Amino acid sequence: MTSKPRGPLKLRVMGIAQPQGNHRVGRNARIYDANKQLPSWRNAVQLEYRRSVCGWSTPENPALIGAVELEVVFHMPKPRSGTKRILPSVKPDLDKILRSTMDALTKVGAWEDDSRVVSISARKVYMGMEPGAVIEIRQVAELEARWK
C-alpha cells in the first residue's frame, strides 16, 4: 500500500550530534551503549520531530509509508585550537552520527522502519551557527512509471 507523497519535513535539532557505536556488554550480561551522551542526542531528535509534525501527520497515519529520502547536514563545533581545516574530517564518523539520528527517528515513528529510507544525503560541516543538525525528510513517489 502506498500513500500520496507528502511535502518535506524540515527539522533543526540543537546540540552536538553523538555517534552510535557498538553496544557493550557489562556485568550480569546487561547491554548498554558505550557513549553516555547518546541518549540526550536521541531525545533532542525525537523532541524536535514531535514538535514539527503537528499538522503534518495524523494519529491514524503517524509514520511515513513507502519510500523515504533523508537529507542531513550536521553542524559540528569548530575546535578551539584554531585549526585550518575547512571540513570536519575528524571524529565522530559520519556514518555513526547518521545511525544514531536514524534510530531516533525510527523509534519516534517518523517511518515504519529505517529500511524504508531509499536515498540518503549526509555531510558534516563547520558553520557559524550553533552545533546541531538540519534534517529533511521527504516521502517519494514510487518509481513504477519509470520502469514501464
C-alpha positions as CSV (number, residue, x, y, z in Angstrom):
1,M,0.0,0.0,0.0
2,T,1.4,3.4,-0.9
3,S,0.2,6.8,0.1
4,K,0.4,10.2,-1.6
5,P,3.8,11.8,-1.2
6,R,3.8,14.5,1.4
7,G,5.8,17.7,1.5
8,P,9.2,17.7,3.0
9,L,9.5,17.9,6.8
10,K,12.4,20.0,8.0
11,L,13.8,19.8,11.5
12,R,16.5,21.8,13.2
13,V,17.9,19.8,16.1
14,M,20.2,21.7,18.5
15,G,23.1,20.0,20.3
16,I,26.2,18.1,19.4
17,A,25.4,15.0,17.3
18,Q,26.5,11.9,19.1
19,P,27.8,8.7,17.4
20,Q,26.1,5.4,18.0
21,G,28.9,2.9,18.2
22,N,28.6,-0.8,19.1
23,H,26.8,-2.0,22.1
24,R,28.8,-3.1,25.1
25,V,28.1,-6.0,27.5
26,G,28.5,-5.2,31.1
27,R,28.1,-7.1,34.3
28,N,25.2,-9.6,34.5
29,A,25.1,-9.6,30.7
30,R,23.5,-6.2,30.5
31,I,23.8,-4.4,27.2
32,Y,24.4,-0.7,27.1
33,D,25.7,2.0,24.7
34,A,29.3,3.0,25.3
35,N,28.5,6.7,24.6
36,K,26.9,8.2,27.7
37,Q,25.8,11.3,25.7
38,L,23.9,9.3,23.1
39,P,20.5,9.3,24.9
40,S,20.5,13.2,25.1
41,W,21.1,13.4,21.3
42,R,18.4,10.9,20.5
43,N,16.0,12.7,22.9
44,A,16.7,16.0,21.1
45,V,16.0,14.5,17.7
46,Q,12.8,12.9,18.9
47,L,11.6,16.0,20.7
48,E,12.1,18.2,17.6
49,Y,10.3,15.6,15.4
50,R,7.3,15.6,17.7
51,R,7.3,19.4,17.8
52,S,7.5,19.6,14.0
53,V,4.9,17.0,13.0
54,C,2.0,19.0,14.4
55,G,-0.4,19.0,11.5
56,W,1.9,17.1,9.2
57,S,0.9,13.6,10.2
58,T,-2.3,12.3,11.8
59,P,-2.9,9.9,14.6
60,E,-4.4,7.5,12.1
61,N,-1.2,7.6,9.9
62,P,1.7,8.7,12.1
63,A,4.5,7.1,10.1
64,L,5.5,7.6,6.5
65,I,4.5,4.7,4.3
66,G,6.6,3.7,1.4
67,A,9.9,5.1,0.2
68,V,11.6,7.9,2.0
69,E,14.5,10.2,1.2
70,L,16.6,11.7,4.0
71,E,19.0,14.6,3.9
72,V,21.0,15.6,7.0
73,V,23.6,18.3,7.5
74,F,25.4,18.0,10.8
75,H,26.8,21.3,12.0
76,M,29.9,20.4,14.1
77,P,31.5,22.6,16.7
78,K,34.7,24.1,15.4
79,P,37.7,23.1,17.5
80,R,39.1,25.8,19.8
81,S,42.7,25.0,18.6
82,G,42.2,27.3,15.6
83,T,42.5,24.6,13.1
84,K,42.9,25.5,9.4
85,R,40.8,22.5,8.5
86,I,37.8,23.7,6.4
87,L,35.8,20.4,6.7
88,P,35.4,18.4,9.9
89,S,37.3,15.3,8.6
90,V,37.7,14.1,12.2
91,K,35.7,12.0,14.6
92,P,32.8,11.4,15.1
93,D,32.4,9.3,12.0
94,L,29.6,10.5,9.7
95,D,28.0,7.0,9.4
96,K,27.8,6.7,13.2
97,I,26.1,10.0,13.9
98,L,23.8,9.3,11.0
99,R,23.0,5.9,12.5
100,S,22.1,7.4,15.9
101,T,19.9,10.0,14.2
102,M,18.1,7.5,12.0
103,D,17.5,5.2,15.0
104,A,16.0,8.1,16.9
105,L,13.6,8.9,14.0
106,T,12.6,5.2,13.7
107,K,11.8,5.0,17.4
108,V,9.7,8.2,17.4
109,G,7.7,6.9,14.4
110,A,8.9,9.0,11.5
111,W,8.7,6.0,9.3
112,E,7.7,2.3,9.7
113,D,11.3,1.1,9.6
114,D,14.6,2.6,8.5
115,S,14.6,0.1,5.6
116,R,12.1,2.5,4.0
117,V,14.9,5.0,3.5
118,V,15.9,4.6,-0.1
119,S,18.1,7.7,-0.5
120,I,20.5,9.4,2.0
121,S,22.5,12.6,1.6
122,A,24.6,13.4,4.7
123,R,27.5,15.7,5.5
124,K,29.4,17.3,8.3
125,V,30.3,21.0,8.2
126,Y,31.7,23.7,10.3
127,M,29.3,26.6,10.3
128,G,28.9,29.9,12.2
129,M,25.7,28.5,13.8
130,E,25.2,26.5,16.9
131,P,26.0,22.8,16.7
132,G,23.2,20.5,15.7
133,A,21.6,19.1,12.6
134,V,19.3,20.2,9.8
135,I,17.2,17.2,8.8
136,E,14.9,17.0,5.8
137,I,12.6,14.0,5.3
138,R,10.7,13.5,2.1
139,Q,8.3,10.8,1.1
140,V,9.0,9.8,-2.5
141,A,6.6,8.5,-5.1
142,E,7.1,5.0,-6.3
143,L,9.2,4.7,-9.4
144,E,6.9,2.3,-11.2
145,A,6.1,4.7,-14.1
146,R,9.9,5.0,-14.8
147,W,10.2,1.2,-15.2
148,K,7.2,0.8,-17.6
